[in-house]
C-alpha cells in the first residue's frame, strides 16, 4: 500500500456515519419495523353529548376505526386494538367488534353519574401508535330552572299575559292553576298545560282566569329528555323549585277600597315580536349604541303611593299629586331579559298591588335546538326527502334570508348535495325544512354526510338572522349516516 497516495474524505465519512446513527434510532423506536409513525384514526357514530334521564340506562357507543396502509392512507379495520376508559365512576364494557376486522367498534356504558360522564376511546395499532377520542354521555335527571316574571295582582280584569324565563335551551314550560278546587299534582299530566310559546328562553301565555277568585299559579320547566313516567313533560322542575305567584282577580271591587294598578299604554321603541300577545313582553332590535327606552303609563288611586324598580337599567317615575295617572320610564337596558316592576300601596302598607313587566333586549344570534336527521343519526337514504333545522327563536324568513345556499351536505368523496328548496314549517318562524332533490341529486346509501349550515350563504347574500338582524357568527356543523 502506498501510504503517500492514500486519501480519506473526512466530511463525507462523517455524514455517512450520521445517517447510519439516525436510522439506528428509528429502528430502535416503536414503529421502526415498517417505518409506521402515523396514528390510526377513530370515529364516533353519535351525538357529541348523548343524553339520557334514566340513571339505570346502559348506553351503547359505536364507531369506526382505521389503520394505515403502506402509503400512509387510512383503511377501515386493520391491526388496530380499541380500549375504553371512564374518567368517572361510570362502568365501561370491553370493546366488541361487530364486523370482525372490518373497522366497527362498540362499547357499553352504565352506572352513569349525574352530569357529564367522559369516556376515552383509544385506538392503538400493532406498533404502538395511538389516537384517543373523548365522548361525553350526559345523565340529566334535573328539570330546567324557570322564573315567573310578568303578572299583575290584584287585577280588575280577568285576562293578562303571564311570562317568564326558562334556563335550558329547547326546553318547554307548563303551568297549573289552583283555585281552591283544582289541585296541581306534579305526576298528573292532565293538571298541566303547555304555555303558548317559548321564544329563545322567554315563555308566555295569554290567560283568562274567567272568574273572580284568588289563584295560585305554578310554573315548571320541561326538558327534552325521554320521560321516565307517563308524564309528558320529561324531566321537570322539582316541586320545591316551582316558580309561583298568587294572583287576585276582583272585577267588582270597590274602587275606593281596593287598589287599582292598571297599565293603560306601553310604548316600546319598535313593534313587539310577532306571535307575542298583548303589549308585553317586548323584544327590541336596538343596536348597541341605541339603548331602548320603555314608557309605561297607568292609573292608581290618588292616595296610594307608587314605587318602581327594574332588575337592571334605570327608571324614572312620575306621579302627579293632583292626578291618578302615573308614568314610569325605563331605560339603560343591556342585552338580555329584564323585569320592570311598578307597585302601589296605601299609606299603611296594608293594601298592595303590583305589576311586573318583562322586557327583552335581543342582541344575540339564535342557536340550533335540534336537527332532523340528528347529529350521529343513521337514516334511510331513500326515505330522507328533507332535512329540518329548529332554531331557538323566531328567524327572519323575508328579504331573501335563509336560502338553499345556506346549507349543504358533503359525502365521504367530497360530493356536495344542495337542497332544491327551503320552507318555514311552523307558525313562529323557527323550524325550517330543506327539501332534497330526490330525482336529480338524492342522498346516497352507505354514506357519511357532513351537514353545514352557513351563516351568510353564497356571497353573504342570505344571512341566517333572527328577527332583529343578529346573524350566525360561525357555521353550524353536524354529521349523519345513511343506509
ChimeraX attribute file (.defattr): number of C-alpha atoms within 10 A of each C-alpha:
attribute: neighborCount
match mode: 1-to-1
recipient: residues
	/A:1	5
	/A:2	5
	/A:3	6
	/A:4	6
	/A:5	6
	/A:6	7
	/A:7	7
	/A:8	7
	/A:9	7
	/A:10	8
	/A:11	8
	/A:12	9
	/A:13	10
	/A:14	11
	/A:15	11
	/A:16	10
	/A:17	11
	/A:18	11
	/A:19	10
	/A:20	11
	/A:21	11
	/A:22	11
	/A:23	12
	/A:24	12
	/A:25	10
	/A:26	14
	/A:27	13
	/A:28	11
	/A:29	13
	/A:30	15
	/A:31	17
	/A:32	15
	/A:33	11
	/A:34	10
	/A:35	13
	/A:36	19
	/A:37	17
	/A:38	18
	/A:39	20
	/A:40	29
	/A:41	23
	/A:42	24
	/A:43	16
	/A:44	19
	/A:45	18
	/A:46	20
	/A:47	18
	/A:48	15
	/A:49	15
	/A:50	18
	/A:51	18
	/A:52	22
	/A:53	20
	/A:54	16
	/A:55	14
	/A:56	12
	/A:57	13
	/A:58	15
	/A:59	17
	/A:60	14
	/A:61	20
	/A:62	19
	/A:63	17
	/A:64	18
	/A:65	26
	/A:66	23
	/A:67	24
	/A:68	21
	/A:69	12
	/A:70	9
	/A:71	7
	/A:72	13
	/A:73	11
	/A:74	17
	/A:75	15
	/A:76	19
	/A:77	22
	/A:78	18
	/A:79	15
	/A:80	24
	/A:81	19
	/A:82	21
	/A:83	17
	/A:84	21
	/A:85	16
	/A:86	17
	/A:87	11
	/A:88	13
	/A:89	11
	/A:90	16
	/A:91	18
	/A:92	21
	/A:93	14
	/A:94	13
	/A:95	17
	/A:96	15
	/A:97	18
	/A:98	12
	/A:99	10
	/A:100	10
	/A:101	14
	/A:102	15
	/A:103	20
	/A:104	20
	/A:105	25
	/A:106	19
	/A:107	19
	/A:108	16
	/A:109	20
	/A:110	17
	/A:111	16
	/A:112	23
	/A:113	17
	/A:114	16
	/A:115	14
	/A:116	18
	/A:117	21
	/A:118	17
	/A:119	21
	/A:120	16
	/A:121	23
	/A:122	20
	/A:123	25
	/A:124	21
	/A:125	22
	/A:126	15
	/A:127	19
	/A:128	18
	/A:129	16
	/A:130	19
	/A:131	17
	/A:132	18
	/A:133	14
	/A:134	14
	/A:135	20
	/A:136	17
	/A:137	24
	/A:138	19
	/A:139	22
	/A:140	20
	/A:141	20
	/A:142	17
	/A:143	22
	/A:144	23
	/A:145	20
	/A:146	27
	/A:147	19
	/A:148	23
	/A:149	25
	/A:150	23
	/A:151	21
	/A:152	27
	/A:153	23
	/A:154	24
	/A:155	24
	/A:156	20
	/A:157	19
	/A:158	16
	/A:159	15
	/A:160	18
	/A:161	19
	/A:162	23
	/A:163	24
	/A:164	26
	/A:165	22
	/A:166	25
	/A:167	16
	/A:168	17
	/A:169	17
	/A:170	21
	/A:171	26
	/A:172	24
	/A:173	28
	/A:174	21
	/A:175	19
	/A:176	23
	/A:177	21
	/A:178	15
	/A:179	15
	/A:180	10
	/A:181	7
	/A:182	10
	/A:183	12
	/A:184	19
	/A:185	12
	/A:186	16
	/A:187	13
	/A:188	11
	/A:189	15
	/A:190	12
	/A:191	16
	/A:192	22
	/A:193	14
	/A:194	19
	/A:195	19
	/A:196	16
	/A:197	17
	/A:198	24
	/A:199	21
	/A:200	24
	/A:201	18
	/A:202	22
	/A:203	27
	/A:204	25
	/A:205	20
	/A:206	15
	/A:207	13
	/A:208	11
	/A:209	17
	/A:210	10
	/A:211	12
	/A:212	17
	/A:213	15
	/A:214	17
	/A:215	16
	/A:216	17
	/A:217	19
	/A:218	20
	/A:219	27
	/A:220	28
	/A:221	30
	/A:222	26
	/A:223	26
	/A:224	21
	/A:225	19
	/A:226	14
	/A:227	18
	/A:228	14
	/A:229	10
	/A:230	10
	/A:231	15
	/A:232	17
	/A:233	27
	/A:234	22
	/A:235	23
	/A:236	28
	/A:237	24
	/A:238	14
	/A:239	12
	/A:240	6
	/A:241	17
	/A:242	19
	/A:243	19
	/A:244	18
	/A:245	18
	/A:246	16
	/A:247	18
	/A:248	20
	/A:249	22
	/A:250	18
	/A:251	14
	/A:252	10
	/A:253	15
	/A:254	10
	/A:255	11
	/A:256	9
	/A:257	10
	/A:258	18
	/A:259	23
	/A:260	26
	/A:261	28
	/A:262	21
	/A:263	18
	/A:264	11
	/A:265	12
	/A:266	17
	/A:267	15
	/A:268	18
	/A:269	15
	/A:270	13
	/A:271	12
	/A:272	18
	/A:273	18
	/A:274	12
	/A:275	13
	/A:276	20
	/A:277	17
	/A:278	11
	/A:279	16
	/A:280	21
	/A:281	23
	/A:282	25
	/A:283	24
	/A:284	22
	/A:285	24
	/A:286	17
	/A:287	15
	/A:288	10
	/A:289	6
	/A:290	10
	/A:291	18
	/A:292	20
	/A:293	18
	/A:294	20
	/A:295	18
	/A:296	20
	/A:297	17
	/A:298	17
	/A:299	17
	/A:300	23
	/A:301	20
	/A:302	17
	/A:303	15
	/A:304	20
	/A:305	15
	/A:306	24
	/A:307	15
	/A:308	19
	/A:309	18
	/A:310	19
	/A:311	11
	/A:312	16
	/A:313	15
	/A:314	15
	/A:315	19
	/A:316	12
	/A:317	18
	/A:318	14
	/A:319	17
	/A:320	11
	/A:321	10
	/A:322	8
	/A:323	12
	/A:324	16
	/A:325	18
	/A:326	22
	/A:327	20
	/A:328	23
	/A:329	18
	/A:330	23
	/A:331	17
	/A:332	14
	/A:333	21
	/A:334	16
	/A:335	17
	/A:336	13
	/A:337	21
	/A:338	19
	/A:339	18
	/A:340	24
	/A:341	22
	/A:342	23
	/A:343	19
	/A:344	22
	/A:345	21
	/A:346	18
	/A:347	11
	/A:348	8
	/A:349	10
	/A:350	8
	/A:351	14
	/A:352	20
	/A:353	22
	/A:354	22
	/A:355	20
	/A:356	21
	/A:357	26
	/A:358	24
	/A:359	25
	/A:360	20
	/A:361	20
	/A:362	23
	/A:363	20
	/A:364	17
	/A:365	19
	/A:366	22
	/A:367	16
	/A:368	16
	/A:369	16
	/A:370	15
	/A:371	16
	/A:372	15
	/A:373	20
	/A:374	18
	/A:375	21
	/A:376	20
	/A:377	15
	/A:378	18
	/A:379	17
	/A:380	14
	/A:381	17
	/A:382	13
	/A:383	11
	/A:384	16
	/A:385	16
	/A:386	18
	/A:387	19
	/A:388	18
	/A:389	18
	/A:390	20
	/A:391	21
	/A:392	21
	/A:393	23
	/A:394	24
	/A:395	25
	/A:396	19
	/A:397	20
	/A:398	9
	/A:399	9
	/A:400	11
	/A:401	20
	/A:402	26
	/A:403	22
	/A:404	20
	/A:405	20
	/A:406	24
	/A:407	24
	/A:408	19
	/A:409	22
	/A:410	18
	/A:411	20
	/A:412	11
	/A:413	9
	/A:414	10
	/A:415	10
	/A:416	16
	/A:417	19
	/A:418	19
	/A:419	24
	/A:420	16
	/A:421	14
	/A:422	20
	/A:423	16
	/A:424	17
	/A:425	13
	/A:426	12
	/A:427	10
	/A:428	16
	/A:429	20
	/A:430	23
	/A:431	22
	/A:432	21
	/A:433	21
	/A:434	22
	/A:435	18
	/A:436	20
	/A:437	16
	/A:438	17
	/A:439	7
	/A:440	8
	/A:441	13
	/A:442	16
	/A:443	25
	/A:444	17
	/A:445	13
	/A:446	15
	/A:447	17
	/A:448	20
	/A:449	24
	/A:450	18
	/A:451	21
	/A:452	16
	/A:453	22
	/A:454	23
	/A:455	21
	/A:456	23
	/A:457	19
	/A:458	14
	/A:459	8
	/A:460	13
	/A:461	15
	/A:462	21
	/A:463	24
	/A:464	27
	/A:465	22
	/A:466	26
	/A:467	22
	/A:468	20
	/A:469	18
	/A:470	19
	/A:471	18
	/A:472	19
	/A:473	14
	/A:474	10
	/A:475	13
	/A:476	14
	/A:477	14
	/A:478	18
	/A:479	21
	/A:480	22
	/A:481	23
	/A:482	19
	/A:483	14
